[in-house]
Amino acid sequence: MERRTVDLDAFVAEHGGEWRRLRMLVARPSLDADEADELVMLYQRTTTHLSIVRSRIPDSTILIELSNLVIATRAKLVRGPRFGWRPLARYFTHTLPAELYRARRWWVITALASVAITVAMAWYLTAHPLAVLDSVEAQSVADHEFVDYYSQYHASHFGLQVWTNNAVVTAKCLAAGVLILPVFYILFQNMFNLALVGAVMAGEGRTGTLLTYLTPHGLLELTCVFIGAGVGLRIGWAWIAPGLSRTRVQAMVDEGRAGVRIAVGLACTLAVAGILESYVTPSSLPPLLRVGIGALVWLLFLAYAVGRGRVVSAVRQPEDAEPAAYLVPTA
């Protein structure tokens, strides 16, 4: 059966205006609702025109032109939103501090309980110095191993190593929160190691050295770990007590999304802690200055999480994180 041919000039004259209009819409960075509807309509028509050209008009120029137009239109229809700096800036100025503030009870309670337990363990280990390490090992740690740890590698490599390790610990706390008990195990491991080092240094009369090498990065680093643990526990508690307005699944989804938003911010904050640990902690700066730098960065972070978080939570916008019933277990 012989295919019917179509007059090329007449076909172009009839539909060329639609193609030009479609090119204009494709070239625009954004469209309103009416223009978007028009784009879809013209796209459908142009695909029909392309089919006609392929079957009835033996003209390669028009075929290539329409094929490129259809491809460009399809790409505009299916692509996601373009990257922009404004949403990223809004995440750090609004979303992250708001989430940190809403979760404050969880990570503040986690931090206070962890510090209290660490102090108790350190006190016990100081009173019983041979419970874990013998005197020779303790002397070695106090004399050089503790200080040497911070300068045994190149600063950039060491910073990347500690950032990765701390990010993994924090991520484990967040991920394990749904089961609750693993969070306590992870916290205990880290707090025991800290208590052990503190007890050894205090027992050997090196408390000043301990504070000089631990405070510059430790305040921010441990706060991030406590936040990760607290938010992880909040995710697990959402399964136990979802509230009256949410199902258990909805509660888990809400808290999980909030946890992801916080996790991204903690990864950035831990990078700052890694820079402090690799460049400030082992530096030749006066001890008081090193401690002051670490304390200042830590206070700025707390002001950001609590002060800024409280402000943006009070004037919450629709594009900010969705609300959730953050319940804290009470006796």
C-alpha positions as CSV (number, residue, x, y, z in Angstrom):
1,M,0.0,0.0,0.0
2,E,1.5,3.3,-1.1
3,R,1.9,6.0,1.6
4,R,0.3,9.3,0.9
5,T,2.6,12.3,0.8
6,V,2.0,15.7,2.3
7,D,2.9,19.1,0.8
8,L,5.9,20.3,2.8
9,D,5.4,24.0,2.4
10,A,1.8,23.8,3.3
11,F,2.5,21.6,6.4
12,V,5.2,24.0,7.6
13,A,3.0,27.1,7.0
14,E,0.1,25.5,8.9
15,H,2.1,24.3,12.0
16,G,5.2,26.5,12.1
17,G,3.6,29.0,14.5
18,E,2.9,26.2,17.0
19,W,6.5,25.0,16.8
20,R,7.9,28.5,17.3
21,R,5.6,29.0,20.3
22,L,6.8,25.7,21.7
23,R,10.4,26.7,21.4
24,M,9.7,30.0,23.3
25,L,8.1,28.1,26.1
26,V,10.9,25.6,26.3
27,A,13.5,28.4,26.5
28,R,11.8,30.1,29.4
29,P,13.3,29.4,32.8
30,S,9.9,29.2,34.5
31,L,6.3,28.9,33.5
32,D,3.0,29.8,35.1
33,A,0.1,27.4,35.2
34,D,-1.5,28.5,31.9
35,E,1.9,28.3,30.1
36,A,2.6,24.9,31.5
37,D,-0.8,23.6,30.2
38,E,0.0,25.2,26.8
39,L,3.4,23.5,26.8
40,V,1.9,20.1,27.3
41,M,-0.7,20.7,24.6
42,L,1.9,21.9,22.1
43,Y,4.1,19.0,23.0
44,Q,1.4,16.5,22.2
45,R,0.6,18.2,18.9
46,T,4.3,18.3,17.9
47,T,4.8,14.6,18.6
48,T,1.9,14.0,16.2
49,H,3.5,16.3,13.6
50,L,6.8,14.4,14.0
51,S,5.0,11.1,13.4
52,I,3.5,12.5,10.2
53,V,6.8,13.8,9.0
54,R,8.4,10.4,9.6
55,S,5.8,8.6,7.6
56,R,4.7,11.0,4.9
57,I,7.2,13.8,4.3
58,P,10.7,12.7,3.2
59,D,12.5,15.8,4.5
60,S,15.4,15.2,6.8
61,T,15.7,18.9,7.9
62,I,12.2,19.1,9.2
63,L,12.6,15.6,10.8
64,I,15.7,16.7,12.7
65,E,14.2,20.0,13.7
66,L,11.1,18.4,15.2
67,S,13.0,15.6,16.8
68,N,15.2,18.1,18.7
69,L,12.2,20.1,19.7
70,V,10.3,17.1,21.0
71,I,13.4,16.0,23.0
72,A,14.0,19.4,24.5
73,T,10.3,19.7,25.5
74,R,10.3,16.2,27.0
75,A,13.4,17.1,29.0
76,K,11.7,20.3,30.3
77,L,8.6,18.3,31.3
78,V,10.4,15.5,33.2
79,R,13.4,17.3,34.8
80,G,13.3,18.1,38.5
81,P,13.8,21.6,40.0
82,R,17.1,23.3,39.3
83,F,19.7,23.6,42.0
84,G,19.6,27.0,43.7
85,W,21.5,28.6,46.5
86,R,18.4,30.0,48.1
87,P,17.0,26.6,49.3
88,L,20.4,25.7,50.6
89,A,20.8,28.9,52.4
90,R,17.3,28.5,53.9
91,Y,18.2,25.1,55.1
92,F,21.0,26.5,57.2
93,T,19.2,29.6,58.3
94,H,15.8,28.2,59.1
95,T,15.3,24.4,58.7
96,L,18.3,23.1,60.5
97,P,18.2,25.4,63.6
98,A,14.4,24.8,63.8
99,E,14.9,21.1,63.9
100,L,17.7,21.3,66.4
101,Y,15.5,23.5,68.6
102,R,12.5,21.2,68.4
103,A,14.6,18.2,69.4
104,R,16.4,20.1,72.2
105,R,14.9,18.3,75.1
106,W,16.1,15.0,73.7
107,W,19.7,15.9,73.1
108,V,20.1,18.1,76.2
109,I,18.8,15.3,78.4
110,T,21.0,12.8,76.6
111,A,24.0,15.1,77.0
112,L,23.5,15.7,80.7
113,A,22.9,12.0,81.5
114,S,26.0,11.0,79.4
115,V,28.3,13.6,81.1
116,A,27.1,12.5,84.5
117,I,27.7,8.9,83.8
118,T,31.1,9.7,82.3
119,V,32.1,11.7,85.4
120,A,31.0,8.8,87.6
121,M,33.0,6.3,85.6
122,A,36.1,8.5,85.6
123,W,35.8,9.0,89.4
124,Y,35.6,5.2,89.9
125,L,38.5,4.5,87.6
126,T,40.6,7.2,89.3
127,A,39.9,5.6,92.7
128,H,40.7,2.1,91.2
129,P,43.5,2.8,88.8
130,L,44.3,-0.9,88.2
131,A,40.8,-1.8,87.2
132,V,41.5,-1.5,83.5
133,L,45.2,-0.4,82.9
134,D,48.3,-1.3,84.9
135,S,50.6,1.5,86.1
136,V,53.0,1.1,83.2
137,E,50.3,1.5,80.5
138,A,48.8,4.4,82.4
139,Q,52.1,6.2,82.6
140,S,52.8,5.7,78.9
141,V,49.4,7.1,78.0
142,A,49.9,10.2,80.3
143,D,53.5,10.8,79.2
144,H,53.2,10.8,75.4
145,E,50.5,8.6,73.8
146,F,47.6,10.9,74.6
147,V,49.4,14.0,73.2
148,D,51.1,12.2,70.3
149,Y,47.7,10.9,69.0
150,Y,46.9,14.4,67.8
151,S,50.0,14.9,65.8
152,Q,50.9,11.4,64.5
153,Y,49.4,12.1,61.0
154,H,49.4,15.1,58.7
155,A,46.7,17.6,59.8
156,S,44.6,17.2,56.6
157,H,44.6,13.4,56.8
158,F,44.0,13.4,60.5
159,G,41.1,15.8,60.1
160,L,39.5,13.6,57.5
161,Q,40.0,10.5,59.6
162,V,38.4,12.0,62.8
163,W,35.6,13.6,60.8
164,T,34.7,10.2,59.2
165,N,34.9,8.4,62.5
166,N,32.7,10.9,64.3
167,A,30.2,11.1,61.4
168,V,29.9,7.3,61.4
169,V,29.3,7.2,65.2
170,T,26.7,9.9,64.9
171,A,25.0,8.2,62.0
172,K,24.9,4.9,63.9
173,C,23.1,6.6,66.8
174,L,20.6,8.0,64.4
175,A,20.1,4.8,62.5
176,A,20.0,2.6,65.6
177,G,17.4,4.9,67.3
178,V,14.5,2.8,66.0
179,L,15.7,0.0,68.2
180,I,16.6,2.3,71.1
181,L,18.9,0.0,73.0
182,P,21.8,0.1,70.5
183,V,22.0,3.9,71.0
184,F,22.8,3.4,74.7
185,Y,25.5,0.8,73.8
186,I,27.1,3.2,71.4
187,L,27.0,6.0,73.9
188,F,28.4,3.8,76.6
189,Q,31.4,2.8,74.5
190,N,32.3,6.3,73.7
191,M,31.7,7.6,77.2
192,F,33.7,4.8,78.8
193,N,36.7,5.5,76.5
194,L,36.5,9.2,77.5
195,A,36.2,8.3,81.2
196,L,39.2,6.0,80.9
197,V,41.4,8.6,79.4
198,G,40.2,11.2,81.8
199,A,40.9,8.9,84.8
200,V,44.4,8.0,83.6
201,M,45.4,11.7,82.9
202,A,43.9,12.9,86.2
203,G,45.6,10.0,88.1
204,E,49.0,11.0,86.7
205,G,48.5,14.7,87.5
206,R,47.9,15.7,83.8
207,T,44.4,17.2,84.1
208,G,45.6,20.4,82.5
209,T,47.0,18.6,79.5
210,L,43.7,16.6,79.2
211,L,41.6,19.8,79.1
212,T,44.0,21.5,76.7
213,Y,43.9,18.7,74.2
214,L,40.3,17.7,74.6
215,T,38.3,20.9,75.0
216,P,39.2,22.7,71.7
217,H,37.3,20.1,69.6
218,G,35.7,17.9,72.2
219,L,32.9,20.3,73.2
220,L,31.5,20.6,69.7
221,E,32.3,17.0,68.7
222,L,30.6,15.4,71.8
223,T,27.6,17.8,71.4
224,C,27.1,16.4,67.9
225,V,27.2,12.9,69.2
226,F,24.7,13.7,71.9
227,I,22.4,15.3,69.3
228,G,22.6,12.3,67.1
229,A,21.9,10.0,70.0
230,G,19.0,12.1,71.2
231,V,17.4,12.4,67.8
232,G,17.9,8.7,67.3
233,L,16.1,8.0,70.6
234,R,13.3,10.4,69.5
235,I,12.8,8.3,66.4
236,G,12.5,5.1,68.5
237,W,10.2,6.8,70.9
238,A,7.9,7.8,68.1
239,W,7.2,4.1,67.4
240,I,6.3,3.6,71.1
241,A,4.3,6.8,71.6
242,P,3.2,8.2,68.3
243,G,0.7,10.6,69.8
244,L,-3.1,10.8,69.3
245,S,-3.0,12.4,65.9
246,R,-0.5,10.1,64.1
247,T,-0.2,6.4,63.4
248,R,3.0,4.6,64.3
249,V,4.1,4.6,60.6
250,Q,3.3,8.3,60.2
251,A,5.2,9.1,63.4
252,M,8.3,7.1,62.2
253,V,8.2,8.8,58.8
254,D,7.9,12.3,60.4
255,E,10.7,11.7,62.9
256,G,12.9,9.9,60.3
257,R,12.6,12.9,57.9
258,A,13.5,15.3,60.7
259,G,16.5,13.0,61.6
260,V,17.8,13.1,58.0
261,R,17.6,16.9,58.0
262,I,19.6,17.0,61.3
263,A,22.1,14.4,60.1
264,V,23.1,16.6,57.1
265,G,23.7,19.5,59.4
266,L,25.7,17.4,61.9
267,A,27.9,16.2,59.1
268,C,28.9,19.8,58.4
269,T,29.3,20.6,62.1
270,L,31.5,17.6,62.6
271,A,33.7,18.8,59.7
272,V,34.3,21.9,61.7
273,A,35.1,19.8,64.8
274,G,37.5,17.8,62.6
275,I,39.3,21.0,61.6
276,L,39.6,22.1,65.2
277,E,41.0,18.7,66.2
278,S,43.6,18.6,63.4
279,Y,44.7,22.2,63.3
280,V,43.9,23.9,66.7
281,T,44.2,21.1,69.3
282,P,47.8,20.1,68.4
283,S,49.0,23.6,67.5
284,S,51.6,25.6,69.3
285,L,49.1,28.3,70.3
286,P,48.9,29.0,74.1
287,P,46.7,26.5,75.9
288,L,44.2,29.2,77.0
289,L,43.8,30.4,73.4
290,R,43.2,26.9,72.1
291,V,40.6,26.2,74.8
292,G,39.1,29.6,74.1
293,I,38.7,29.0,70.4
294,G,37.0,25.6,71.0
295,A,34.7,27.1,73.6
296,L,33.8,30.0,71.3
297,V,32.9,27.8,68.4
298,W,30.8,25.6,70.7
299,L,29.0,28.6,72.2
300,L,28.3,29.9,68.7
301,F,26.8,26.5,67.7
302,L,24.6,26.4,70.8
303,A,23.4,30.0,70.1
304,Y,22.6,28.8,66.5
305,A,20.8,25.7,67.6
306,V,18.9,27.1,70.6
307,G,18.8,30.9,70.0
308,R,18.3,30.9,66.2
309,G,16.2,27.8,66.4
310,R,13.8,29.3,68.8
311,V,13.4,32.5,66.7
312,V,12.7,30.6,63.4
313,S,10.4,28.1,65.2
314,A,8.3,31.0,66.5
315,V,7.8,32.3,62.9
316,R,7.6,29.0,61.1
317,Q,7.0,29.3,57.3
318,P,5.1,26.7,55.2
319,E,8.2,25.6,53.4
320,D,10.0,24.8,56.7
321,A,10.0,21.4,58.2
322,E,6.6,19.9,58.8
323,P,5.5,19.9,62.5
324,A,5.5,16.8,64.5
325,A,4.4,15.8,68.0
326,Y,7.8,15.5,69.7
327,L,7.0,13.6,72.9
328,V,9.5,13.2,75.7
329,P,9.1,10.1,77.9
330,T,8.2,11.0,81.5
331,A,8.0,8.9,84.5
